[in-house]
Amino acid sequence: MNPGDAQLRAQSELQSGESLYWTGTADPRRLALTALPASIFGIPFAGFALFWITQAYHATSAMSKSSNNAFTNGFKLFPIFGLPFLFVGLGVILAPLWAFLKGSNTVYAVTNQRVMVITGGGNRSVKSLTPADIVSIAHRERPDGSGDILIVTNAITRSNNNLVSPVKVALCGIPNVKQVVQQVIQLHTQRPAA
């Protein structure tokens, strides 16, 4: 996506009285790299599922050849139960591809009222962070001046065992990270006093 399209997409999401300070696009390659560890985990998962399916197929076909009755014929469907695990494993292996495709349609914007993460092409979703939502801001800069910004919000997620963790929003692959992080910090300082 070119910078002009990103700016048009961000401008289409502005509310009245809101002015745009900065727009940029995600670097799909950086997003794909962040998904690489999950992809590595998917290889043995999918491999085991494929091994299980083939072994179940050989076992059930040998059973049906030795005795041809209704009970053993029912086991012919047994290898199919491994397909969901194989599909999950393949989905995890392809996580960098999904992240790349999502990143190629992601626009970041900083306005005078919020930080926006706009994802999707035809069906868009917009994640907005107001100054009151932002708890802390961290950034990582690479030697070429590009980098990533991590915004910790006051929203929390709960897991089944009642672990609470703050929601983090990442802006990945920003070409001029210092300039953008200064604008996000400036927005954060606009937080009304409690």
C-alpha positions as CSV (number, residue, x, y, z in Angstrom):
1,M,0.0,0.0,0.0
2,N,1.4,3.4,-0.9
3,P,1.5,6.3,1.5
4,G,-1.2,8.2,-0.3
5,D,-3.7,5.3,0.1
6,A,-2.7,5.0,3.7
7,Q,-3.4,8.6,4.3
8,L,-6.8,8.4,2.5
9,R,-7.8,5.4,4.6
10,A,-6.8,7.1,7.9
11,Q,-8.6,10.3,6.8
12,S,-11.8,8.3,6.2
13,E,-11.8,7.3,9.8
14,L,-11.4,10.8,11.3
15,Q,-14.1,12.2,13.5
16,S,-15.2,15.9,13.6
17,G,-12.5,18.1,15.2
18,E,-9.9,15.4,14.7
19,S,-6.7,16.2,12.7
20,L,-4.2,13.8,11.4
21,Y,-0.6,14.1,12.6
22,W,1.0,11.0,11.0
23,T,0.1,8.0,8.9
24,G,2.1,5.0,8.0
25,T,1.8,1.4,6.9
26,A,3.0,-1.7,8.7
27,D,6.1,-3.5,7.3
28,P,4.7,-6.9,6.3
29,R,8.1,-8.5,6.5
30,R,8.6,-7.4,10.1
31,L,5.2,-8.9,11.0
32,A,6.0,-12.1,9.3
33,L,9.3,-12.4,11.2
34,T,7.4,-11.9,14.5
35,A,5.2,-14.9,13.6
36,L,8.2,-17.1,12.8
37,P,8.5,-18.7,16.3
38,A,4.9,-19.9,16.2
39,S,5.5,-21.3,12.7
40,I,8.5,-23.4,14.0
41,F,6.2,-24.9,16.7
42,G,3.7,-25.8,14.0
43,I,6.2,-28.1,12.1
44,P,6.3,-30.9,14.7
45,F,2.6,-30.5,15.4
46,A,1.6,-30.9,11.8
47,G,4.2,-33.6,11.4
48,F,2.9,-35.7,14.3
49,A,-0.7,-35.2,13.0
50,L,0.4,-36.5,9.5
51,F,2.2,-39.4,11.1
52,W,-0.8,-40.3,13.2
53,I,-3.1,-40.1,10.1
54,T,-0.9,-42.4,8.1
55,Q,-0.4,-44.9,10.9
56,A,-4.1,-44.9,11.6
57,Y,-4.8,-45.5,7.9
58,H,-2.4,-48.4,7.7
59,A,-3.8,-50.0,10.9
60,T,-7.4,-49.7,9.9
61,S,-6.8,-50.9,6.4
62,A,-4.9,-54.0,7.8
63,M,-7.8,-54.6,10.2
64,S,-10.4,-54.4,7.5
65,K,-8.5,-56.8,5.3
66,S,-8.1,-59.4,8.0
67,S,-11.8,-59.5,9.0
68,N,-14.5,-58.0,6.9
69,N,-17.3,-57.2,9.3
70,A,-19.3,-54.1,10.2
71,F,-17.3,-53.4,13.4
72,T,-13.9,-53.3,11.7
73,N,-15.3,-51.4,8.7
74,G,-16.4,-48.7,11.1
75,F,-12.8,-48.0,11.9
76,K,-12.1,-46.9,8.3
77,L,-13.1,-43.4,9.3
78,F,-10.6,-43.3,12.2
79,P,-7.8,-41.6,10.2
80,I,-10.1,-38.7,9.5
81,F,-10.1,-37.7,13.1
82,G,-6.5,-36.5,12.7
83,L,-7.4,-34.0,9.9
84,P,-8.4,-31.1,12.3
85,F,-5.0,-31.4,14.0
86,L,-3.2,-31.4,10.6
87,F,-5.1,-28.3,9.5
88,V,-4.3,-26.5,12.8
89,G,-0.6,-27.5,12.4
90,L,-0.6,-26.2,8.8
91,G,-2.3,-23.0,9.9
92,V,0.4,-22.4,12.5
93,I,3.1,-23.2,10.0
94,L,1.6,-20.6,7.7
95,A,1.4,-17.9,10.5
96,P,4.1,-15.8,8.8
97,L,2.1,-15.7,5.6
98,W,-1.1,-14.7,7.4
99,A,0.9,-12.0,9.3
100,F,2.4,-10.8,6.0
101,L,-1.0,-10.6,4.3
102,K,-2.5,-8.8,7.3
103,G,0.4,-6.4,7.5
104,S,0.1,-5.5,3.8
105,N,-3.4,-4.1,4.6
106,T,-2.6,-2.4,8.0
107,V,-2.5,1.4,8.4
108,Y,-1.3,3.2,11.5
109,A,-2.3,6.8,12.3
110,V,-1.7,9.3,15.1
111,T,-4.2,12.1,15.4
112,N,-4.7,14.8,18.0
113,Q,-7.2,12.6,19.8
114,R,-6.1,8.9,19.4
115,V,-3.8,6.3,17.9
116,M,-5.5,4.2,15.2
117,V,-4.6,0.7,13.9
118,I,-6.7,0.1,10.8
119,T,-6.7,-3.4,9.4
120,G,-8.3,-5.0,6.4
121,G,-9.3,-3.8,2.9
122,G,-13.0,-4.1,2.2
123,N,-14.0,-5.1,5.7
124,R,-12.0,-2.8,7.9
125,S,-11.5,-3.0,11.7
126,V,-10.3,0.1,13.6
127,K,-8.6,-0.2,16.9
128,S,-8.5,3.2,18.7
129,L,-6.4,4.2,21.7
130,T,-7.2,7.4,23.4
131,P,-4.8,9.2,25.8
132,A,-6.7,7.7,28.7
133,D,-6.2,4.1,27.3
134,I,-2.4,4.4,27.1
135,V,-0.4,3.3,30.2
136,S,3.1,3.1,28.8
137,I,5.0,3.4,25.5
138,A,8.2,1.5,24.6
139,H,10.0,1.5,21.3
140,R,12.8,-0.4,19.6
141,E,14.9,1.3,17.0
142,R,17.0,-0.4,14.4
143,P,20.2,1.1,12.9
144,D,18.4,2.4,9.9
145,G,16.0,4.5,12.0
146,S,13.0,2.1,11.6
147,G,11.5,0.3,14.5
148,D,8.6,-0.9,16.4
149,I,6.4,0.8,19.1
150,L,4.7,-1.1,21.9
151,I,1.8,0.6,23.6
152,V,0.6,-1.0,26.9
153,T,-3.1,-0.1,27.5
154,N,-5.2,-0.2,30.7
155,A,-7.4,-2.9,29.1
156,I,-6.8,-6.3,30.5
157,T,-7.3,-9.9,29.3
158,R,-8.2,-12.7,31.6
159,S,-7.4,-16.4,31.1
160,N,-9.1,-19.4,32.5
161,N,-6.8,-19.6,35.4
162,N,-7.5,-16.0,36.3
163,L,-4.2,-14.6,35.0
164,V,-4.6,-11.0,34.2
165,S,-2.4,-9.3,31.6
166,P,-2.6,-5.9,30.0
167,V,-3.5,-5.5,26.4
168,K,-0.6,-4.5,24.2
169,V,-0.8,-2.9,20.8
170,A,2.2,-3.0,18.5
171,L,3.0,-0.7,15.6
172,C,5.5,-2.8,13.7
173,G,8.0,-1.7,11.0
174,I,7.7,2.1,11.3
175,P,10.3,3.8,9.1
176,N,10.9,6.9,11.3
177,V,10.2,5.4,14.7
178,K,11.6,8.2,16.9
179,Q,9.4,10.8,15.2
180,V,6.3,8.7,15.7
181,V,7.0,7.7,19.2
182,Q,7.4,11.4,20.1
183,Q,3.9,12.0,18.7
184,V,2.4,9.1,20.7
185,I,4.1,10.4,23.8
186,Q,2.8,13.8,23.2
187,L,-0.7,12.4,22.8
188,H,-0.2,10.4,26.0
189,T,0.6,13.5,27.9
190,Q,-2.7,15.0,27.0
191,R,-4.3,12.5,29.4
192,P,-6.8,14.3,31.6
193,A,-5.9,14.4,35.3
194,A,-7.8,11.9,37.4
